[in-house]
Amino acid sequence: MERGIEKFKRLNDKQETRRLVELGNKQLSDMKTNLAGAKEEGYKIGIERAIKNMLKNKPDMPVESIAELLEVDISQVERLKNERTNLKEN
C-alpha cells in the first residue's frame, strides 16, 4: 500500500511540475508577444515623430520625398501634414 501511495505522490509531483513548466512557457510566450507589440508601437511612434519633424523643419520638401526617405505610405505623410495645417489654422 505504501509503495502505491509513494508512486501516486511521484506521479502527482510530475504532473504539477509539468503544469508549472507549461504555465511558465505560456507566460514567456505572452511576454514575447507583448514585447513584439511594444516594439512595433515604438517604431510607429518614431516614424510619426520623424515625419512631423521633417514637415516642421523642411516645409518645402515634397510629401513624396518624405515618404520615400522614411519608407512609409504617402497617405501617412499627407495625413500628418493636414493635421499640422489644421493646427496652425486654429
Number of C-alpha atoms within 10 A of each C-alpha: 6 7 8 9 10 11 12 12 12 12 12 12 12 12 12 12 12 12 12 12 12 12 12 12 12 12 12 12 12 12 12 12 12 12 12 12 12 12 12 12 12 12 12 12 12 12 17 17 13 14 23 17 12 16 20 13 10 11 11 9 12 12 20 14 12 20 17 11 10 14 10 15 13 15 12 15 24 18 11 16 18 12 13 14 11 10 9 8 7 5
